[in-house]
Amino acid sequence: MKAKRIATSGIFGVIAFLITFIEFPIFPVLPFLKFDASDSIIIFSNLVYGFVPSLLTLIVKSFLFLFKSGDGGPIGILMNFISGFVFIGVFQLIKNKINIFISYFIASTFVGLAMYIANYYIAIPIYTNAKTPDFINSLGLTITNFFILIILFNIIKFMVDSLIAYFFDKKLEKYINP
Protein backbone atom coordinates (compact mmCIF):
# COMPACT_ATOMS: atom_id res chain seq x y z
CA MET A 1 0.00 0.00 0.00
CA LYS A 2 1.36 3.40 -0.96
CA ALA A 3 2.39 5.92 1.68
CA LYS A 4 -0.26 8.39 0.46
CA ARG A 5 -3.04 5.83 1.04
CA ILE A 6 -1.69 4.97 4.47
CA ALA A 7 -1.54 8.65 5.43
CA THR A 8 -5.01 9.29 3.98
CA SER A 9 -6.39 6.28 5.88
CA GLY A 10 -4.94 7.70 9.09
CA ILE A 11 -6.45 11.12 8.42
CA PHE A 12 -9.80 9.50 7.64
CA GLY A 13 -9.53 7.58 10.92
CA VAL A 14 -9.00 10.81 12.86
CA ILE A 15 -11.95 12.46 11.09
CA ALA A 16 -14.12 9.41 11.81
CA PHE A 17 -13.10 9.54 15.46
CA LEU A 18 -14.01 13.23 15.73
CA ILE A 19 -17.44 12.51 14.30
CA THR A 20 -18.10 10.00 17.12
CA PHE A 21 -18.61 12.95 19.46
CA ILE A 22 -21.88 13.75 17.67
CA GLU A 23 -24.18 10.88 18.60
CA PHE A 24 -27.77 10.21 19.58
CA PRO A 25 -29.96 7.18 20.25
CA ILE A 26 -32.40 6.13 17.54
CA PHE A 27 -34.58 3.97 19.79
CA PRO A 28 -34.99 5.47 23.28
CA VAL A 29 -35.82 2.03 24.71
CA LEU A 30 -32.23 0.98 23.82
CA PRO A 31 -30.23 4.12 24.69
CA PHE A 32 -26.89 2.31 24.40
CA LEU A 33 -27.43 1.99 20.63
CA LYS A 34 -26.31 5.40 19.45
CA PHE A 35 -26.07 6.69 15.92
CA ASP A 36 -23.05 8.64 14.78
CA ALA A 37 -21.95 9.14 11.21
CA SER A 38 -18.33 8.07 11.74
CA ASP A 39 -18.74 4.87 9.77
CA SER A 40 -19.61 6.94 6.70
CA ILE A 41 -15.92 7.92 6.55
CA ILE A 42 -14.89 4.26 6.69
CA ILE A 43 -17.38 3.36 3.95
CA PHE A 44 -16.15 6.33 1.89
CA SER A 45 -12.58 5.06 2.31
CA ASN A 46 -13.75 1.66 1.08
CA LEU A 47 -15.43 3.17 -1.97
CA VAL A 48 -12.34 5.20 -2.87
CA TYR A 49 -9.42 2.97 -1.85
CA GLY A 50 -10.77 -0.50 -1.06
CA PHE A 51 -10.80 -2.88 1.88
CA VAL A 52 -7.32 -2.56 3.40
CA PRO A 53 -7.29 1.26 3.62
CA SER A 54 -10.83 1.25 5.04
CA LEU A 55 -9.78 -1.35 7.60
CA LEU A 56 -6.82 0.85 8.54
CA THR A 57 -9.22 3.79 8.90
CA LEU A 58 -11.41 1.66 11.19
CA ILE A 59 -8.39 0.62 13.27
CA VAL A 60 -7.24 4.24 13.71
CA LYS A 61 -10.76 5.33 14.68
CA SER A 62 -11.06 2.44 17.16
CA PHE A 63 -7.65 3.14 18.68
CA LEU A 64 -8.49 6.81 19.20
CA PHE A 65 -11.89 5.78 20.54
CA LEU A 66 -10.05 4.12 23.45
CA PHE A 67 -9.25 7.59 24.77
CA LYS A 68 -12.80 8.88 24.50
CA SER A 69 -14.68 8.64 27.75
CA GLY A 70 -18.05 7.25 26.90
CA ASP A 71 -20.79 5.05 28.22
CA GLY A 72 -19.65 1.97 26.34
CA GLY A 73 -15.99 1.84 27.32
CA PRO A 74 -13.99 -1.07 25.90
CA ILE A 75 -17.17 -3.03 25.13
CA GLY A 76 -18.50 -0.13 23.05
CA ILE A 77 -15.21 0.06 21.17
CA LEU A 78 -15.26 -3.68 20.50
CA MET A 79 -18.87 -3.56 19.31
CA ASN A 80 -18.15 -0.59 17.07
CA PHE A 81 -15.11 -2.33 15.59
CA ILE A 82 -17.03 -5.56 14.97
CA SER A 83 -19.87 -3.71 13.26
CA GLY A 84 -17.52 -1.71 11.03
CA PHE A 85 -15.44 -4.77 10.17
CA VAL A 86 -18.50 -6.86 9.27
CA PHE A 87 -19.90 -4.05 7.12
CA ILE A 88 -16.74 -3.37 5.11
CA GLY A 89 -15.99 -7.08 4.81
CA VAL A 90 -19.40 -8.03 3.43
CA PHE A 91 -19.61 -4.85 1.36
CA GLN A 92 -16.19 -5.49 -0.20
CA LEU A 93 -17.25 -8.99 -1.23
CA ILE A 94 -20.44 -7.92 -3.00
CA LYS A 95 -20.11 -4.25 -3.98
CA ASN A 96 -19.10 -4.82 -7.59
CA LYS A 97 -21.40 -7.78 -8.17
CA ILE A 98 -24.81 -6.21 -7.57
CA ASN A 99 -26.42 -2.78 -7.32
CA ILE A 100 -24.56 -0.59 -4.83
CA PHE A 101 -27.69 0.21 -2.82
CA ILE A 102 -28.60 -3.47 -2.53
CA SER A 103 -24.99 -4.07 -1.44
CA TYR A 104 -25.43 -1.45 1.28
CA PHE A 105 -28.64 -3.10 2.47
CA ILE A 106 -27.19 -6.62 2.51
CA ALA A 107 -24.05 -5.51 4.36
CA SER A 108 -26.19 -3.54 6.84
CA THR A 109 -28.37 -6.59 7.46
CA PHE A 110 -25.30 -8.76 8.09
CA VAL A 111 -24.11 -6.17 10.60
CA GLY A 112 -27.50 -6.32 12.32
CA LEU A 113 -27.28 -10.10 12.64
CA ALA A 114 -23.67 -9.99 13.86
CA MET A 115 -24.48 -7.28 16.38
CA TYR A 116 -27.47 -9.17 17.72
CA ILE A 117 -25.19 -12.15 18.38
CA ALA A 118 -22.41 -9.94 19.81
CA ASN A 119 -24.86 -8.03 22.05
CA TYR A 120 -26.58 -11.20 23.23
CA TYR A 121 -23.45 -13.23 23.99
CA ILE A 122 -20.73 -10.65 24.67
CA ALA A 123 -21.73 -7.04 25.33
CA ILE A 124 -24.81 -7.35 27.51
CA PRO A 125 -23.50 -10.10 29.84
CA ILE A 126 -20.17 -8.30 30.32
CA TYR A 127 -21.44 -4.73 30.47
CA THR A 128 -24.50 -5.37 32.67
CA ASN A 129 -23.18 -8.38 34.59
CA ALA A 130 -26.61 -9.93 34.07
CA LYS A 131 -28.02 -12.71 31.95
CA THR A 132 -29.12 -11.29 28.62
CA PRO A 133 -32.76 -12.48 28.86
CA ASP A 134 -33.04 -10.86 32.31
CA PHE A 135 -31.61 -7.59 31.02
CA ILE A 136 -33.91 -7.59 27.98
CA ASN A 137 -36.93 -8.30 30.20
CA SER A 138 -35.90 -5.43 32.51
CA LEU A 139 -36.25 -3.12 29.49
CA GLY A 140 -39.80 -4.35 28.99
CA LEU A 141 -38.88 -6.12 25.74
CA THR A 142 -39.13 -9.64 24.48
CA ILE A 143 -36.18 -11.41 22.88
CA THR A 144 -37.97 -11.08 19.52
CA ASN A 145 -38.49 -7.33 19.94
CA PHE A 146 -34.87 -6.91 21.01
CA PHE A 147 -33.72 -8.88 17.95
CA ILE A 148 -35.86 -6.72 15.64
CA LEU A 149 -34.64 -3.47 17.22
CA ILE A 150 -30.97 -4.47 16.94
CA ILE A 151 -31.43 -5.44 13.28
CA LEU A 152 -33.39 -2.24 12.51
CA PHE A 153 -30.91 -0.01 14.31
CA ASN A 154 -27.99 -1.38 12.32
CA ILE A 155 -29.86 -1.26 9.02
CA ILE A 156 -30.81 2.37 9.68
CA LYS A 157 -27.33 3.31 10.92
CA PHE A 158 -25.38 1.71 8.12
CA MET A 159 -27.82 2.68 5.37
CA VAL A 160 -27.58 6.34 6.45
CA ASP A 161 -23.78 6.05 6.74
CA SER A 162 -23.67 4.40 3.30
CA LEU A 163 -25.78 7.11 1.70
CA ILE A 164 -23.56 9.82 3.19
CA ALA A 165 -20.46 8.01 1.88
CA TYR A 166 -22.08 7.54 -1.53
CA PHE A 167 -22.98 11.24 -1.71
CA PHE A 168 -19.42 12.32 -0.86
CA ASP A 169 -17.94 9.79 -3.25
CA LYS A 170 -20.05 11.14 -6.12
CA LYS A 171 -19.38 14.78 -5.20
CA LEU A 172 -15.61 14.30 -4.78
CA GLU A 173 -15.11 11.77 -7.57
CA LYS A 174 -13.55 14.26 -9.98
CA TYR A 175 -11.05 15.39 -7.33
CA ILE A 176 -10.07 11.94 -6.08
CA ASN A 177 -9.85 10.14 -9.42
CA PRO A 178 -9.19 12.88 -12.00
N, C-alpha and C positions, 0 to 999 in steps of 0.2 A: 504494500500500500504506500502510495506516495506521501511525502511529508506534508504537502498541502492538504490532502484529505485527512490526515491524522490531526493536523492543527484545526481544520474546519470542524471535524468531529468533536474535538475538545471544546471549541467555542460554542458549538450547538449544544453540547452537554451543559455548559454554564448557563446558556440562555434558558434551556429547559428547566434547569434547577431554579432559576429566578422566577420562572412562571409558576412554580409550585406554591409560591406564597399567596397566590390568588386562587382560592379554592372555596367550594361551597357544597353542601350535601344536596343530592338530587331527591332522595327519598328521606324525609325527616324521621321516619320510623327506623332507619338504619343510618344514623348520623356519622358513623365511621367510614361510610362509603362517600368519599368526597370527590367532586369533579374539579380537575384543573386541566388546563390545556397543554401541559408540558409534553405529553406524548405526541402532540401534533408536530413538534420539532423533530422527534425521533422518526416519525413516519415520513416527514419531509426529507430527512437525511436518507431514509431508505429509498424514497422515490428518486432522489438525485444521485446518490452514490452507491446504493446497494446495501446488502446485509451487514457486512463487516463494519463499515463506518457507522451505520445506525446502531449496531451493537456497542461500539465504542462510545457513541453518544449516550446510550442508555447507561453504560458503566460509569461514565463521568458524572452524569446526573445522580445516579444512585450513590456514588461515593460522596458527593457534595451533600446529598440528602442526609447522610449520617450526622452532619453537623447542625442540621435544622432541628430545633426543638419542636416537636409536634406530638399530637396525641398518639400516633401509631408507633413511634420509636422504631426499634430494629424490625419488628414484625411488619410495620407499615412499609418500611423500605424493602423488605423481602417480598411482600405482596405486590408492591409497585414494580419491582424488577421482574417478577414472574409474569405479571400481566403484560408488560412491555415486551419481554422476550417471546412469549407465546404469540403475541400479535405480529411482531416483525418476522418471526420464524414462519408462521402459517402464511402470512401475506407474501413473503419472499417466494415461497413455493408455488403460489397460485396466481400472482399478480399479472403475469404475462400470458396466462393461459385462458383467462375468462375476463369478462367486463370488470373494469377497475372497481366499480361501485359494488358489484357482487362480491369481489375479492375482499373489499372492506367489511362487508356484512358477514361473510364466512369467517374471516379472521376475528372479528369482534365476537361472534358467537362462540368460537373456540376459546377465546379469552374468558367469556362468561362461564363456560363449563369448567375450565381450569381453575378459575377463581372460586367457584362454588366448592370444588374439591379442596382447594387450599384453605379456604375459610373454614370449612367444616372440620377438616382433619388437622390443620396446623394453627391458623391464626386465632380462632375463637378459643380453643382449649388452652393455648399458651397465654394469650392476652387476658382472658377473663378468669382463668384458672377454674373453669366450670366445664361440665359436659356440654357439648354443643346443643343437643336437644333441650336441655334445661335453660340455656341462655336464650335460645330462639323462643321458647315458650314464655320466658320472662319479658320478651318484647311484645307478647300478644300475637305472635305469628305461628303458623304451622310450618313444618319442614317444607311443604310444597310452596307456600307463599314466599318463604325465605329463598328457596331455589329460584323461583320466578323473578324475585326482586334482584337477586345477584346477577342473573342472566340479563335482565333488562338494563340494569345499571351499566354493565360493561358494554352492552350493545350501544346504548345511548352515548356513553363516554367515548368509546373508540370510533363510533360513526361520526360524532362531532369533531373529534381530533383528526380523523381522516379527511373530512371535508375541509377543515382549515388547512391541512397540509396540501391537499389537492389544489385549493385556491392559490396558495402561495407558490406552489410548483408551476402552475399555469401563468401566474403573473410575473414570476421571476425567470421563467424558462429562457427567454432571450438573453438574459444576463449571465445565467449559469452555463448554458450550452450554446454559445454564440455560433 
